[in-house]
Amino acid sequence: MSDAFDALAHPVRRKILKLLRKQAMSAGELAEQFDLAKPTLSGHFAVLKQTDLVRTERKGTTIIYHLNMSVLEEVMATLLDITEDRRTKRAKQEGQKRWAVTRR
């Protein structure tokens, strides 16, 4: 799961996922959206594919990228769990502080 968070940490990869949220796109169509060298963009595609955030489909010589929603949903659920755990811990600490102040 930490690999997926690492993949999401880069703004170019987040933009790729945002574009794919609207529709599946070929590598060429995605490349048109960025002012990056082909090897750099290919590296970003590889990271997203390795973390299963995207899946690919080959049509002849064209690679079509699709957003893998199930993995993205799992990442988001984990993120929500983490933030909820932190909120719960913080609320508990605040409650203990209030209790200590009112006991004086």
Rosetta blueprint (number, residue, H / E / L):
1 M L
2 S H
3 D H
4 A H
5 F H
6 D H
7 A H
8 L H
9 A L
10 H L
11 P H
12 V H
13 R H
14 R H
15 K H
16 I H
17 L H
18 K H
19 L H
20 L H
21 R H
22 K H
23 Q L
24 A L
25 M E
26 S E
27 A H
28 G H
29 E H
30 L H
31 A H
32 E L
33 Q L
34 F L
35 D L
36 L L
37 A L
38 K H
39 P H
40 T H
41 L H
42 S H
43 G H
44 H H
45 F H
46 A H
47 V H
48 L H
49 K H
50 Q H
51 T L
52 D L
53 L L
54 V E
55 R E
56 T E
57 E E
58 R E
59 K E
60 G L
61 T L
62 T E
63 I E
64 I E
65 Y E
66 H E
67 L E
68 N L
69 M H
70 S H
71 V H
72 L H
73 E H
74 E H
75 V H
76 M H
77 A H
78 T H
79 L H
80 L H
81 D H
82 I H
83 T H
84 E H
85 D H
86 R H
87 R H
88 T H
89 K H
90 R H
91 A H
92 K H
93 Q H
94 E H
95 G H
96 Q H
97 K H
98 R H
99 W H
100 A H
101 V H
102 T H
103 R H
104 R L
